[in-house]
Amino acid sequence: DDEKGFRISDGRGAVVIDNNGLALEASGAIALTGIPGVELSAERMSVQVNTGSDRVTESIATGEFGDGGEVVIDLDVAANSFRFSGDDVALTVAGVTISGSFAVERFTQNTAALDPVTGDAVLVPSTVTVLAVSGLEMDLGPVMLDGSGVFLITDAGFAGEATVGVGVNGGDDFQFEGSFGLAFNTSEEEVDRRVTVGGVSVQLLLPEGPYTRVSGTGVSLTAFGQTISGNFSLERDSQGVIRGGMSGVEVFLGTDAGTDDEKGFRISDGRGAVVISDTGLAVEASGTIDLVGLDLVTFSAERMTVQVNTGLDPVMESIATGEFDDDGAPVMVDLDIEANTFRFTADGVELGVADATISGNFMVERFTEYEVEINADGDAELVPSHVIVVAVNGLNMNLGPIMLDGSGVFVFTDEGFAGEATVGVKVASSTTESPIIFEGTFTLAFNNTMQEVDRRVTVGGESLALLLPKGPYIRVSGTGVKLEAFGQSISGNFSVEKIDGEIRGGMSGVNVFLGTGAGTTDERGFRISDGRGAVLITDDG
């Protein structure tokens, strides 16, 4: 009962020694016993060595006999190789446990190549070292780790891939968990190698390098009541281009998260992608926004999106996010951004303050256009022009007695400013004696540049067209305009525009009543109906 020491059991092995070299295999179960605070065990540790230039495949008698006859060991060791492995190894020190299976392998492989002097095909030896870990588990009290990985060292470089699951339990104030991946290849060759560790065959498959990828799946951080979670992936390819993606991002900043009393700012279904190259930065990020738990203020957005491209070329790529679907395929974000572009969109926005609400879809975009112009030397050249577009669609404002709805597109260029907006207005204010009603649809269109405007933008999933004649030009119009106040009423349609120095105005469907008892059998007063007219004002009169 008091034994202390190192125990090997069920040991077995075989050796072959000839003029070609030494081939050896030995294995056994390992246990460290009787050492206070320290425990070590391994279901089996094995070592294989072959110093010769040929593979050794033999069945070697062990001197043991069983029911089926003499027990033999099948020796199968690759040429010029060394392999050391441990299956189901467990080490405990002061209550901290590390367990898993591992393998370390070193061998020489020959690769066909052309002699640079003679041009003949020759075999070039290369030393390869492989380190593999599977089923790794580490119990560090509040910190739990698990993972696996394969690493390859050759004369051409260093490559590897590893996955580590992390769990940190810091009580109510701090929680962190996630599965993280690392893959890299410093060589200029693709890597496709398979290694067996812990009885499981693991494949290392990587593109040519230099290449590095870092990813995180199901990453979650909770600290002092604030939370952020999601998936991400970041990689650098052999051309030096960095690509990153994220999906399933959830953020809460506030108090009492996850309860009926939560108050704060929440981002959900966040996703995005980024590409960084020598030509610039392209990025897209979007998410659903909610302000929750505040008594007098509400705010939400079905989706807010930011797109940026600082490069001279459009970017169209599908970027991995670190998340995988039910079939194991990576979840991708499709990046599609024009050159020299900044774009911010907000779809399904709703803001409520007390009893007033504002909702709609919004878009702001800035980009650079190039036009061909003939310079002073008669040569054609590209001249940049900066463009800013602001668009609103599905706008609704409920301000109690005042209701507004509308849409509009506005364009700023180096040459000037143009835009068109339509707003529906309804005002209903009443007293016990006399109501006041005002309603109508009003349109403003203008262009202070010397060019026609023909542009189309998408906002809130709807395509809006801005089509205006060359300026200076401005038009104000009203349709279905109606005013009723103190029993008097006026209604109709009108339009006023200024173009090329002339002012044109028109009206139709005009109806006016001035008197009492409007709309009843007792009405008395002055009525104008089906009124219409037009006006033209020029420099001549």
N, C-alpha and C positions, 0 to 999 in steps of 0.2 A: 504493500500500500504506500510505502514511502519512496518508491523509485523516482529518480530524477534523471532525466537524460533524453537522448535522441534515439528513437526507435525506427528501424526500417523493417517492414514485414512484407511477405509475399514477393520477395525479391526474385528477379529472374533476369537472364541475359544470355548473350552469345558473342563470340569473338572469332574472327578469321584473320590469320596473319599469313601473308605470303610475300612473294617478291614484289608485288604491286603495292603493298602497304598494309595498313591496319584497318579492319572494319569491326565496329563494336556497337552493341546495343545493350543497355542495362536499364532496369526500371524497378520500382517498388513503391509500396505505400509508406508514407512518412508521418511520424508523430513526435512532437516534443512534449514530454510528460514531466509532471512534478515541479515545474517552475512557477512560483506564485506570480499571478498577474499576467502570465504570458502563455498563450496556447498557439501551437502550429500543427497543422495537419494537411496532408495531401492524399487524395484518393490514389493518385499515382504520379510519380515523377519519373521522367524518362530522359536518357541521354543517348544520342546516336552520333557515331563518328566514322568517317571513312577518309583515310589519308591518300587512298589510291586514286588513279585516274579513270578507273572503271567502276560502274555500278556493281554492287554485291547483292546477289539474290540467292540465298541458300536456306535450307532447313537444317538446324543444328540440334543434335541430341543434348539433353540436359542431365542425363543420368537418373532421372526420376521416371518411375513407371506407374501407370494408372490402369484403370479398367480397360482402356483401349490400347494398351501397350505403352511403349516408351514415349514420354512427353518431349516434344521438339519445339523449338522457337524458329519462326520464320523470319529470317534476317533479310531486310530489304532497305539498303542504304544507298543514296545517290552518291556519285563520285565527288571527291573533294568537298565533303560537306560536314557540317557540325550542326546538331539540333538538340536543344534542351527544352523540355516542356513540362508543365505541371497542370494536372487536371483537378478541378475542385479543390484548389488550395485555399486554406483559411488561416488567417493570422489574427489573433486577439492580443492586444496590449492595453492593460489598464482599462478594460471595458470597451475599447474601440476595436471594431472588427473590420477586416478587409478580406474579401474572398473573391475567387474567380479562377479562370483558367488562362494560361499563357503559353506562348511558344517563342523561342528564339532560334533562328536558323541562319546558318552562314554556309554558302556554297559558291562554286565557280561555274559559270555558264559560258559557253562559246557562241559567239555571234559571227555570222558570215559577213565579210567585208572585202572591199577591193584594195589590194596593195597599192599605195600611192605612187610607188616607183615602177613596179612591173605591170600593174593592172590586173594581176591574177587574183582570183578569189582565195581568201585566207580565212582561217578561224581566229578570232580575236577573243582571248579570255577576259572575263569580267567578273569581279567579285560582288556577290549579292548578299545582303544581310536583311532578314525579315524579322520583325517583332510584331506579334499578334496577341491581343487580349480579348477574351469574351466572358460574358457573365460576371463582369466586375461589379462588386457591391462593397460600399464603404459606409459603415454606421458610425458616425462621429457625434452621436448624441443628437443635438438639434439639427445637424447637417447630415443628409442622406445622399449618397452618390451611387449611380449605377451606369455601366457603359461597356463599350467594346471598341476595338480599333485594330487597324493593320497599318504598319509602317514599313517602308521599303527603302533601303539604302543601296545604291549601285554606283559604279564609276561615273555614270551620267548625272547623278543627282539624288535628291531625296524626295520621296512621295509618301502620302499617307492619308488615311481617313479614319475619323473617330467620332463616336457618338457618346455623349455623357448626359445622363439624367440627373438633375439637381433638385433637392428638396430641402428647404430651410424653414424650420418651425421656431419662430421667436416669440411665440405666445400671441396675444391679441394685437400687439403693436407692430409685428413684422412677420410677413410670410413671403417666401419666394420659391418658385418652382418652374421647371421647364426642361425641355430636352434640347441639347445643343450639339451641333455638328461642326466638324472641321475637316476640310479636304484640301490637299495641296499637292503640287508637283513642281519641283524646281528644274526638272529636266525638260528637254525639247522633244521628248518621245511620249507617245501614249503609254499608259500603264494598264495592263490586263493580266492580273496574277491571282491565283487561288491558293489559299493556305488553310490547313486544317488545325483547329485549336479547340480543345475541349470536346473533341469528337464531332465538331461542326465544321463544314467547309465554308470558308468566307472568301468572297471575291473582292479584289481591289481593282476598280475600273475607273480610270481618270483620263481626261483629255490631256493633250500635250501642254507643257508649261512654257514659261512660268505661269502658274495658275494657283489661285487660292480662293476657297469659299468658306464662309462662316454662316451658320444658320441657327435659328431657334424656333422650336415648335411648342405651342402650348405654354409660352412663357407668361408668368403671372407674378406681379409684385404688389403686395399690400403693405402699406406703411402708415400707421397712425390714422387709419380710416380712409386713406386715399388708395385707389387701385389703378393699375394699368396692366393690360394683358394683350397678347397677340402672337403673331408669327412673323419671322423675318428671315431674309437671306441676303448675303452680301458676298460677291465674288469678283476676282480680278483675273482677266484672261491673259493669254500670251502676248497680246498687243497692248497691254497696259490699260485696257478699258475696264472700268469698275461698274458693275451692275448690282443693284439692290432692289429688293421687293419686300412688301409687308402686307399682311392681310389679317382679318379677324381682330383688328385693334379695338380694344375697349378701354375707356378711361373714365374714371369718376373722381372728381375733385369736390369735396364737400363733407358733410357729416351724415352719420347714421346710414351708411351705404347698405343697400339691400333690404332696408326695412320700410315700413309704411311712412316713417317720419324722415326719410332721406331728403336732404336739401343740398343742392349743388349743381354742378355742370357735368354733363355726361356726353361722351363721344362713343358711338357704337358703330359696328360694321366698318371700321376704318381700314383703308387699303391704299396702296401706293407703290410707286416704282421710281427708280433713279438710274440714270446712265451718266457716268463721268468719263470724258475722253479728252484728248488733246484739243478738240474743237470746242469744248464747252460742257455745260451742265444741262441735262434734261431731267425734269422731275414732275411727278404727278402725285397728289395726295388728296384723299377725299374721305368723308365720313358723315354719319348722321349726328346731328347736334340737338341736345335737349337741356333746357334749364328747368330743374324740377324742385318742387317743394316750397316755392316762394308764394306767399299769399296773393300779392297784388301784381306780380310780374310773371309772365310765361313767355318762353322763347323756344322755338324748335325749327329745325331745318331738315327736310327729307334727305338732302345731301348737299354738302358744301365741297367744292373741288378747287384745287389750285394746280395750274399747269405752268411750267417755266421751261424755256429752251433758250439758252444763251448762245448756242452755236449757229453757224451759217447754213446748216443743212437740217431738213426735217428728220425727226427720229421716229421710227416705227419698229418696235421690238416687243416681244413677249418675255416678261421677266418673272422668274420664279420667286415665290413669296416665302418659302419655308414651310408652307402648309400643304397637306396632301388630302385628296378626296377619298371617298370610300373604296375606290378601286386601287388606291396607292399611287395614283398619278399626281404630279405636282400641280398645285393651284397657281395659275399664272395671272399677271396683270398685263393687259395690252396697252402699251405706251404708243400714242400717236399724237405728236405735237409738231406744229409748223416751226420753221426756223425763226429765231429772234422773236420769241413770243412770250408774253405773260398773260395768263387768263385766270380769272377768278369767277366762279359761278356759284350761285346758291339757289337750289330748287326747293319748292315747297316750304318757303320761309313763313313762319307765323310769329308775330310779336303781340303780346297782350299786356296792356298796362291799365289797371283798374278795369273799367268797362269798355275801353277802346282797344281795337284790334287792327293790325296791319298784316297783310299776307301777300305773297307773290313770288315771282322768280326773277333773279337778278344776274347780270353778267357784266364784267369789266374785262376788256382785252386790250393789250398793247402789243404791236408787232411792227416790223419793218417791211415795206414794199420797195421794189426796185423798178424803175422805169428807164427805158432806153432814151437817151437824149443825144443830140449832136453838139459837140463842144466847139470852141472857137477855131480849132484846127480842122473841123469837118469830120472828126472821128466820132463813132458811136461809143457811148459809155453808159454804164449803169449808175443811176443817181438814186441814193436811198431816200425814202420818205417814211417818216414815223406816223403811225396811225394808232389812235385810241378809240375804242368803241365801247359805249355804255348802252345796255339794253335792259328793259323791264317788260315783263309779260305777266298777265294774270294778276295785276295789282288790285287789291281790295283793301279799302280802309273804312272801318266802322267806328265813327267818332260820335256815336249816339245819334243826335239829330242830323248829322252829316254823313252821307255815304258816298265813297269815291271808288271807281274802278277804272283801270286803264292799262295801256302799254305804250312803249316808245323805244326808238332807236336813235342814238346820237353818235356822230362821228367827228373826231378831231383829227385833222391832218396838218402838215406843214403849210398848206395853202389856206386853211380856214376851218370853219365849223358848220356842220349841217345836221339836221335832225328832224324827226317827226314823232309826235306824241298825240295819243287820243285818251281823253279822260271823260268818264261818265260821272256826272254830279247829281246828287239828290239830297236836298235839304228840306226837312219837314219839321217846322217849329210851330207849335200851336199854343194858343192861350184859350181860356174858356170862351172868349168872345170871337176871336178872328185868327184862323190858321194862316201861316206863311209857308208856301211851297215853292221851291225852285229846283228845276231839274233840266237835264240836257246832256248831250254828248258834244264835247269840244275837241277840236283838233288844231294843233300848232305845227306848222311845217316851215322850215327855213333852210337857206343855203347861202352863205356869204362868199363862196368860192366861185371861180369863173369856169368851173367844169360841172357837167352833169354828175349826179351821184347814182350809182347802181350797185348796191351792196346787199348781201343777205347774211344774216346771223341766226344762230340757233340759241334759244334761251328757253329753259323749262321744257325741253323736248320739242319745241315748236319752232319752225323756221319763220323768221320775220324779214320782210323785204323793205329796204329804204330806197325809194326811187324818186328822185327830185330833179327838176330842170336846173340848168346852170344859174348861178346867182349874179349879183345879189338878189335874193328872193325870200319873201316871207308871206305866209298865208295863215289866217286865223278863221276858223269856221265853227259853226254850231248847228247841231241837228236835233230837232225835237226839243228846242229850248222852251221852257215854260216857267212863268212867274205868276203866282197868285198871292195877293196880299190885301187884306182888309176889304175883301169882296171884289177887288179889281183884278184883271188878268190880262196877260199878254203872252203870246206863244208864236213860234215860227222857226224858220231856218235862215242862216245867214253865212256869208263868206266874204272875207276881205283879204286881198293879197296885193303885194307890191313886188313888181318885177320890171327890171330895166327902167327904173325911174317912174313907171306908171302905177297908179293905184286903181284897182278894180274891186268893186263890191257888188254883192247881189243878195237878195232875200226872197223867200218864197214861203207859202203856207202861213202867212202872218194872220193872226187873229187877236183882236183887242176888244176888251169890254171894260168900259168905265161907267159905273153906275151902282145900282143896288139890286139885290135879289137875283144875281147871276145864275142862269141855269134853271130858274123856276118860272112858274106862270106869272109871277109878280115882278119879274125883272123890269127895271126902268133904267135907261142909260143909253150910252153911245157904243155902237158895235162896228168894228171893221173885220171883215172876213175875206179869206182867199187873197190876202195882200201879197203883192210881189213887186220887185223893182230891181234896178241896177244902176250903178254909178261908175264913171270912168274919169279919173283925174290925171291930166298930163301937164307938161310945161306950157302947152298952148291954152289950157283952160279946163 
